[in-house]
Amino acid sequence: MKRSRFTEEQIIGVLKEHELGFKTEDLCRKHGISLATFYNWKSKYGGMDVSEAKRLKTLEAENSRLKKLLADAMLDNSALKDLLQKKW
């Protein structure tokens, strides 16, 4: 996964500037981002505070770790079932 050039604090700062009344095109030009990036940020982080964004990041990391553990457990379970189904 590609690392973002911007932290959650910076992203929320850009969105707060937009809420203050700055034009979207001007903000994108100022910060060097595309309009699509801005609207993706707005859909993901719109209305959040910095603490909420950090909490979201930790929850996403924990969720991906748990998904990986579940996939490993299911793979082990499948391998054991295949092994037990063979006749000795």
Secondary structure, 3 states (H helix, E strand, C coil): CCCCCCCHHHHHHHHHHHHCCCCHHHHHHHHCCCHHHHHHHHHHHCCCCHHHHHHHHHHHHHHHHHHHHHHHHHHHHHHHHHHHHCCC
